[in-house]
């Protein structure tokens, strides 16, 4: 099992939080608020927080804006990962991702299965990388946000987590963009 290596320095990550919803506002967005609170409690920075409607084009535009911003290291969304006609977050992610992190969705559903059983098949949680920025899409329930953050992301976004973590890979995420020597 992994562990925190206290001899390593903590490196704060700048994280954008996006809630995808046709009905929530900042006052009623409990899942986005829960995620932002957990991010800050872990010592990271909430670079920006927003709400966007269930519209793949609008989500894509915002994701591309944040991906292009060098002050944002990671984007975590909540909502829009189900299977109804309005759930389009994974489709927006597919438009911007350069590489998928298949293990994120697989692990999320495995952990979720332990709590909600076979209902987890309705989740299309997804992770990936675009232009050196990590992107993770979580379901819109507060419980799912807690599971995704507490059971996966809090450790993978901590440079001290051993044997390995996503933070230590950040300097290498754009190697493919460098000219060949």
Residue pairs with C-beta under 8 A, 6 or more apart in sequence:
2 155
2 161
2 162
2 163
3 161
3 162
4 155
4 158
4 160
4 161
4 162
5 160
5 161
5 162
6 160
8 159
8 160
9 159
9 160
10 43
10 158
10 159
10 160
11 159
11 167
12 43
12 44
12 45
13 44
13 45
13 73
13 74
13 157
13 167
14 44
14 45
14 47
14 71
14 72
14 73
14 74
15 39
15 44
15 45
15 46
15 47
15 72
15 73
15 74
15 75
15 76
15 157
16 46
16 47
16 48
16 49
16 50
16 66
16 72
16 74
16 75
16 76
17 32
17 35
17 36
17 39
17 46
17 48
17 49
17 50
17 75
17 76
17 77
17 78
18 32
18 49
18 50
18 51
18 52
18 59
18 62
18 63
18 66
18 75
18 76
18 77
18 78
19 29
19 31
19 32
19 49
19 50
19 51
19 52
19 77
19 78
19 79
19 140
20 51
20 52
20 53
20 54
20 59
20 77
20 78
20 79
20 80
20 88
20 89
20 140
21 29
21 51
21 53
21 54
21 79
21 80
21 140
22 53
22 54
22 86
24 32
24 51
24 79
25 51
26 32
26 49
26 51
29 51
30 142
31 78
31 79
31 138
31 140
31 141
31 142
31 144
31 145
32 49
32 51
32 78
32 145
34 142
34 145
34 146
35 76
35 78
35 138
35 145
35 149
36 46
36 49
38 145
38 146
38 149
38 150
38 154
39 45
39 46
39 76
39 149
40 46
42 154
42 157
42 158
44 157
47 69
47 71
47 72
48 66
48 72
50 62
52 58
52 59
52 62
54 79
54 80
54 86
54 87
54 88
54 89
55 88
56 88
56 89
56 91
56 92
56 95
57 92
59 77
59 80
59 88
59 89
59 92
60 92
60 95
60 96
63 75
63 92
63 93
63 96
63 130
63 135
64 96
66 72
66 75
66 133
67 75
67 96
67 130
67 131
67 133
67 135
68 131
72 133
73 133
73 134
73 170
74 133
74 134
74 135
74 136
74 157
75 133
75 134
75 135
75 136
76 135
76 136
76 137
76 138
76 148
76 149
76 153
77 89
77 135
77 136
77 137
77 138
78 137
78 138
78 139
78 140
78 144
78 145
79 89
79 139
79 140
80 86
80 87
80 88
80 89
80 90
80 92
80 137
80 140
81 87
81 89
81 90
81 123
81 124
81 125
81 126
81 137
81 138
81 139
81 140
82 122
82 123
82 124
82 139
82 140
83 122
83 124
87 124
89 124
89 126
89 137
90 124
90 126
90 137
93 126
93 128
93 135
93 137
96 130
96 135
97 128
97 129
97 130
97 135
98 128
98 129
98 130
98 131
99 128
99 129
100 126
100 127
100 128
101 127
101 128
101 129
101 134
103 127
104 125
104 126
104 127
104 136
104 152
105 123
105 124
105 125
105 126
105 127
107 152
108 123
108 125
108 138
108 147
108 148
108 152
109 120
109 121
109 123
109 125
111 147
111 151
111 152
112 120
112 123
112 144
112 147
113 120
115 143
115 147
123 139
123 144
124 137
125 136
125 137
125 138
125 139
125 144
125 148
126 136
126 137
127 134
127 135
127 136
127 137
128 134
128 135
129 135
129 173
131 174
132 170
132 173
132 174
133 173
134 157
134 166
136 148
136 153
138 144
138 145
138 148
138 149
139 145
139 148
155 161
155 165
156 165
156 166
156 167
157 165
157 166
157 167
158 165
158 167
159 165
159 167
159 168
